[in-house]
């Protein structure tokens, strides 16, 4: 670490005037140590650029987080778990070099239950029929409609399939998802990673970062940007803001002056989905979840839960859900979420489930103040929002993250690429 960097870190809690001389030398403050912020800081370091990386949480990784609260042998990825479009995702070679375990994404869930009973052959057939041809239905055909409206032409089975796809892939109800934006998302091989959050944390473990330092305000009215944090005010030549869209839209960071109309309009067209997970630790003496295969539980008037059964041979089941009913469950809190997942698992396992659940954990990103949702969603009619948010504000404030990643949006890989992009943009402005 250079003497200048040590000076900045030691002085981070001082008032802005004390840091101003350092800031004039080109200090860049990176806000948020998720994948985008980590990638941005790494790129700045590689270019020899002075930087300070600050993070509100007590850990790095953001929404890439491997949860160990159920025990070391029952860890699960509470956030990202797939390396999507692995053919060009920067994390695929990182994962292979690190020797982590991964597997290709599975196919259909082995078991479907409806209102607590096994689905009939006809119901299973209807489900398969709904997904058949769904991609063609959802392809834009003029205008920027929602996924729900695009699926309507395929009839009730297609509408149900679109709802399941939207809630269990994007974390949002299909009425609120732009079909144009969905069509732009990159596709390819999906690799299921054993510990994606751990992989991200290990890969960037040598980056200096100030933890437990939430940002309250950014004043970009002068050539020097002033960043108000819980530890004091920082000053910088430029700032890269990588916090989730949900945090920005909640007003957790105050901008002075307020953001320009194009940036505000871009944020208006974006919101956060509510992809949610509930991990259940199981008694291996009572049930072998891996032998049962994944399962879907549908209840009339309730959320649809997709159960990953025994991922990577562990004695756990991880329930996945999304949309408004997932938001309701996050607000209800962890005990209610565990109770619902346990009840649904019981309807799948039958008598074998008696006393099988030993503990549970809610990964409720919707109520997490540092996320305010799972990942970004573009509303119908706002298909250009991601690109517009990339425009720097006053050549001093730069946004980055999965929300700005175009076809790579909603992924760790996209956030990583966009963080590096933002760093390049800052370096160009600073003349480095």
C-alpha positions in Angstrom: 0.0 0.0 0.0 1.4 3.4 -0.9 2.1 6.2 1.6 -0.7 8.2 0.0 -3.2 5.4 0.5 -2.2 5.0 4.1 -2.7 8.7 4.6 -6.2 8.5 3.1 -7.2 5.4 5.2 -5.9 7.0 8.4 -7.7 10.3 7.7 -11.0 8.9 6.5 -12.9 10.1 9.6 -11.6 13.7 9.3 -13.5 16.6 7.8 -13.3 17.2 4.1 -10.9 20.2 4.2 -8.2 18.0 5.8 -8.5 15.5 2.8 -8.8 18.1 0.1 -5.1 18.3 -0.7 -5.1 14.5 -1.2 -8.3 14.6 -3.2 -6.8 17.1 -5.7 -4.2 14.5 -6.5 -6.9 12.3 -7.9 -8.4 10.1 -5.2 -11.4 8.0 -6.3 -13.9 6.8 -3.8 -15.7 3.6 -4.6 -19.0 3.2 -2.7 -20.0 -0.5 -2.2 -17.9 -3.6 -2.0 -20.1 -5.9 -4.0 -18.9 -7.4 -7.2 -19.1 -4.1 -9.1 -17.3 -2.1 -6.5 -14.6 -4.7 -6.0 -14.0 -5.0 -9.7 -13.8 -1.2 -10.0 -11.3 -0.9 -7.1 -9.3 -3.7 -8.6 -9.1 -2.0 -12.0 -8.1 1.3 -10.3 -5.4 -0.4 -8.4 -4.0 -2.1 -11.5 -3.8 1.3 -13.2 -1.9 2.8 -10.2 -4.8 5.1 -9.4 -5.3 6.2 -5.8 -8.7 5.0 -4.4 -10.7 4.3 -1.3 -13.2 1.5 -1.2 -15.9 1.8 1.4 -18.7 -0.6 2.3 -21.8 -0.3 4.6 -21.8 -4.0 5.6 -19.3 -5.8 7.8 -18.2 -8.0 4.8 -17.5 -7.8 1.1 -19.4 -9.4 -1.7 -22.8 -7.7 -1.5 -25.5 -9.9 -2.9 -23.0 -12.7 -3.5 -22.9 -14.3 -0.1 -22.5 -17.8 1.1 -24.5 -18.2 4.4 -23.1 -20.5 7.1 -25.7 -19.7 9.8 -27.1 -23.3 9.5 -23.7 -24.8 10.2 -20.5 -25.3 8.2 -21.8 -28.5 6.6 -25.1 -26.8 5.6 -23.9 -23.7 3.9 -25.8 -22.3 1.0 -25.6 -19.3 -1.3 -28.1 -16.8 0.0 -27.7 -14.7 -3.1 -26.1 -15.5 -6.4 -25.4 -19.1 -7.1 -25.1 -19.5 -10.9 -22.4 -18.4 -13.2 -24.7 -17.5 -16.1 -23.6 -17.3 -19.7 -20.4 -19.1 -18.6 -18.9 -19.0 -22.1 -18.1 -15.3 -21.6 -18.6 -14.7 -17.9 -15.3 -13.6 -16.2 -16.1 -15.7 -13.2 -16.1 -19.0 -15.1 -12.3 -19.1 -15.5 -11.8 -17.8 -11.9 -14.0 -20.6 -10.6 -12.1 -23.2 -12.6 -8.7 -21.9 -11.5 -9.9 -21.9 -7.9 -11.0 -25.6 -8.2 -14.5 -24.9 -6.9 -17.2 -27.5 -7.4 -19.9 -26.6 -9.9 -22.5 -28.3 -12.0 -24.7 -27.4 -14.9 -28.2 -26.1 -14.0 -30.7 -28.9 -13.6 -33.8 -29.5 -15.7 -37.3 -30.0 -14.5 -38.1 -30.4 -10.9 -38.9 -34.1 -10.2 -42.0 -33.4 -8.1 -44.9 -31.0 -8.5 -47.4 -30.6 -5.7 -50.5 -28.4 -6.0 -52.4 -27.4 -2.8 -50.5 -30.0 -0.8 -51.2 -33.0 -3.1 -49.2 -34.6 -5.9 -50.0 -33.1 -9.3 -52.0 -35.2 -11.7 -50.5 -36.3 -15.0 -52.8 -33.8 -16.7 -51.5 -31.0 -14.5 -47.9 -32.0 -15.2 -48.7 -32.0 -18.9 -50.2 -28.6 -18.8 -47.2 -27.2 -17.0 -44.9 -28.6 -19.7 -47.2 -27.3 -22.4 -47.1 -23.8 -20.9 -43.3 -23.7 -21.1 -43.2 -25.1 -24.6 -42.9 -22.2 -27.0 -42.7 -19.7 -24.2 -39.5 -18.1 -25.5 -41.2 -17.3 -28.8 -44.2 -15.8 -27.1 -42.0 -13.5 -24.9 -39.9 -12.2 -27.8 -40.8 -8.6 -28.4 -43.1 -7.9 -31.4 -43.2 -4.1 -31.3 -43.5 -1.9 -28.3 -42.2 -2.6 -24.9 -44.9 -4.7 -23.2 -44.7 -6.7 -20.0 -44.0 -10.4 -19.8 -47.5 -11.0 -18.7 -49.0 -9.3 -21.7 -46.6 -11.0 -24.1 -47.6 -14.4 -22.7 -51.3 -13.7 -22.9 -51.6 -14.8 -26.6 -50.5 -18.3 -25.6 -53.5 -18.9 -23.3 -53.7 -19.8 -19.6 -50.9 -22.4 -19.5 -48.5 -19.9 -21.1 -49.6 -17.2 -18.7 -48.9 -19.5 -15.7 -45.6 -20.5 -17.2 -44.6 -16.8 -17.7 -45.5 -16.1 -14.1 -43.4 -19.0 -12.8 -40.5 -18.0 -15.0 -40.7 -14.4 -13.9 -41.0 -15.0 -10.2 -38.6 -17.9 -9.9 -35.9 -16.5 -12.3 -36.2 -12.7 -11.9 -37.9 -12.4 -8.5 -40.7 -10.3 -9.9 -44.3 -10.6 -11.0 -44.6 -10.7 -14.8 -46.8 -7.6 -15.1 -43.8 -5.4 -14.0 -41.1 -6.9 -16.2 -40.1 -5.3 -19.6 -40.3 -8.0 -22.4 -37.7 -6.0 -24.4 -35.2 -5.9 -21.5 -35.8 -9.6 -20.8 -35.1 -10.5 -24.4 -31.8 -8.6 -24.2 -30.4 -10.7 -21.4 -27.5 -12.9 -22.4 -27.9 -16.6 -22.6 -25.6 -19.6 -22.5 -24.4 -22.3 -20.1 -25.3 -21.8 -16.4 -22.9 -23.3 -14.0 -24.1 -23.9 -10.5 -21.3 -22.9 -8.1 -20.6 -24.4 -4.7 -20.0 -21.2 -2.8 -20.3 -18.3 -5.2 -20.2 -15.8 -2.4 -17.1 -17.4 -0.9 -15.4 -17.4 -4.4 -16.0 -13.6 -4.8 -14.8 -12.9 -1.3 -11.6 -15.0 -1.7 -10.8 -13.5 -5.1 -10.8 -9.9 -3.8 -9.6 -10.6 -0.3 -6.4 -8.6 -0.8 -8.2 -5.3 -1.7 -8.2 -2.7 1.1 -11.7 -1.8 2.1 -13.3 0.2 4.9 -16.2 -1.9 6.3 -19.2 -0.7 8.3 -19.1 2.7 6.6 -22.4 3.5 5.0 -22.7 6.7 2.9 -25.4 9.2 3.7 -24.9 12.0 1.2 -22.9 12.9 -1.9 -22.3 16.6 -2.7 -21.0 17.0 -6.3 -21.7 20.8 -6.5 -17.9 21.6 -6.6 -15.0 20.1 -8.5 -14.2 18.1 -5.4 -16.9 15.6 -4.5 -17.7 15.4 -0.8 -19.0 12.1 0.5 -20.7 12.1 3.9 -20.3 8.8 5.7 -21.1 7.4 9.1 -17.4 7.9 9.9 -17.0 11.5 8.6 -16.8 13.3 5.3 -14.5 12.2 2.5 -13.3 14.2 -0.5 -12.5 12.9 -3.9 -11.9 13.8 -7.5 -14.5 11.3 -8.5 -16.8 8.8 -7.0 -18.1 5.4 -8.3 -21.4 4.5 -6.8 -22.2 0.8 -6.9 -24.9 0.4 -4.3 -28.1 -1.4 -5.5 -30.8 0.4 -7.3 -33.1 -0.3 -4.4 -30.8 1.7 -2.1 -30.7 4.7 -4.5 -34.5 4.7 -5.0 -35.1 4.6 -1.2 -33.2 7.8 -0.9 -30.6 6.3 1.5 -28.0 8.5 -0.2 -28.8 12.2 -0.6 -27.4 13.9 -3.7 -26.6 17.6 -3.8 -27.6 19.0 -6.2 -30.2 16.4 -7.0 -29.4 14.0 -9.9 -30.0 15.4 -13.4 -33.3 14.6 -15.1 -31.9 11.8 -17.3 -30.5 10.0 -14.3 -33.7 10.4 -12.4 -35.7 9.1 -15.4 -33.4 6.1 -15.6 -34.0 5.3 -11.9 -37.7 5.8 -12.4 -37.7 3.0 -15.0 -35.8 0.6 -12.7 -36.8 -1.2 -9.5 -35.7 -4.2 -7.5 -37.1 -7.7 -7.7 -37.7 -9.7 -4.5 -36.0 -13.1 -5.2 -35.9 -14.8 -1.8 -34.5 -17.9 -0.3 -35.2 -19.9 2.8 -32.6 -22.5 3.8 -33.7 -25.5 5.9 -31.3 -27.7 7.7 -32.5 -31.3 7.7 -31.9 -34.3 9.8 -30.0 -36.7 7.5 -31.2 -39.7 9.7 -34.8 -38.9 8.7 -34.6 -37.7 5.1 -32.1 -37.8 2.2 -33.1 -34.7 0.2 -30.7 -35.5 -2.7 -32.5 -38.8 -3.3 -35.8 -37.0 -3.7 -34.8 -34.4 -6.3 -35.9 -30.8 -6.6 -39.6 -30.0 -6.1 -42.1 -27.3 -6.8 -44.9 -26.5 -4.4 -47.9 -24.5 -5.7 -50.7 -23.2 -3.5 -53.8 -21.3 -4.6 -53.4 -17.8 -3.3 -49.9 -18.4 -1.9 -46.4 -18.1 -3.2 -44.9 -20.8 -5.4 -41.8 -22.4 -3.8 -39.1 -24.1 -5.7 -37.1 -26.4 -3.5 -33.5 -27.2 -4.2 -33.1 -30.5 -2.5 -29.7 -31.5 -1.1 -27.6 -29.1 -3.1 -24.0 -30.4 -3.4 -24.9 -33.4 -1.2 -25.7 -31.3 1.9 -28.5 -32.1 4.2 -30.5 -29.0 3.4 -33.4 -27.9 1.3 -33.4 -24.3 -0.1 -36.8 -22.8 -1.0 -36.8 -20.2 -3.7 -39.6 -17.7 -4.3 -40.2 -14.2 -5.7 -42.7 -11.4 -6.5 -45.2 -9.7 -4.2 -45.9 -12.7 -2.1 -42.1 -13.0 -1.4 -42.1 -9.4 -0.4 -45.0 -10.1 2.1 -43.0 -13.1 3.5 -39.9 -11.0 4.0 -41.9 -8.4 5.9 -43.5 -11.2 8.0 -40.0 -12.1 9.2 -37.8 -15.1 9.5 -39.9 -17.3 11.8 -42.9 -17.0 9.5 -40.8 -17.7 6.5 -39.3 -20.8 8.0 -42.7 -22.0 9.2 -44.1 -21.7 5.6 -41.2 -23.4 4.0 -41.3 -26.2 6.6 -45.1 -26.7 6.0 -44.6 -26.8 2.2 -41.7 -29.3 2.5 -43.9 -31.5 4.7 -46.6 -31.6 1.9 -43.9 -32.9 -0.4 -42.1 -35.4 1.9 -45.2 -36.7 3.7 -44.6 -38.7 6.8 -40.8 -38.6 6.3 -40.9 -34.9 7.1 -41.9 -35.3 10.7 -39.3 -33.5 12.8 -36.9 -33.5 9.8 -36.3 -29.7 9.8 -33.8 -28.8 12.5 -33.2 -25.1 11.7 -33.9 -22.4 9.1 -32.6 -19.2 7.7 -34.4 -16.5 5.6 -32.3 -14.7 3.0 -34.7 -11.8 2.7 -33.0 -9.3 0.4 -36.2 -7.2 0.1 -36.0 -6.1 3.7 -32.2 -5.9 3.8 -31.4 -2.1 4.1 -28.2 -2.5 2.2 -29.9 -4.1 -0.8 -33.7 -3.3 -0.8 -34.3 -6.2 -3.2 -32.6 -9.0 -5.0 -31.6 -7.5 -8.4 -32.7 -4.9 -10.8 -35.8 -5.1 -13.0 -36.7 -2.8 -15.9 -40.4 -1.8 -16.0 -42.4 -2.1 -19.2 -41.9 1.0 -21.4 -38.4 1.8 -19.9 -36.2 -0.5 -21.9 -33.4 2.1 -22.2 -33.1 2.7 -18.5 -30.0 0.6 -17.9 -28.0 2.4 -20.6 -29.0 5.9 -19.5 -27.9 5.4 -16.0 -24.3 4.8 -17.3 -23.9 8.5 -18.2 -21.6 10.1 -15.7 -23.0 13.0 -13.6 -20.9 16.2 -13.9 -17.9 14.1 -14.9 -17.5 13.3 -11.2 -20.2 10.8 -10.2 -20.2 7.5 -12.0 -22.8 4.7 -11.4 -22.0 1.0 -11.8 -23.4 -2.4 -11.0 -25.6 -5.2 -12.3 -28.4 -2.7 -13.1 -26.2 -1.1 -15.7 -24.8 -4.3 -17.2 -27.1 -4.5 -20.3 -27.3 -8.1 -21.3 -25.4 -9.2 -18.2 -27.8 -7.5 -15.8 -29.0 -9.3 -12.7 -25.7 -11.3 -12.5 -22.4 -11.2 -10.6 -20.7 -11.5 -13.9 -22.5 -8.4 -15.3 -21.8 -6.4 -12.1 -18.1 -7.3 -12.4 -17.9 -6.3 -16.0 -19.7 -3.0 -15.3 -17.5 -2.1 -12.3 -14.4 -2.5 -14.5 -16.2 -0.4 -17.2 -16.9 2.4 -14.7 -13.2 2.4 -13.6 -12.1 2.8 -17.2 -14.5 5.7 -17.6 -13.1 7.4 -14.5 -9.5 6.9 -15.5 -10.2 8.4 -18.9 -11.8 11.5 -17.2 -8.8 11.8 -14.8 -6.4 11.4 -17.7 -4.7 8.3 -16.3 
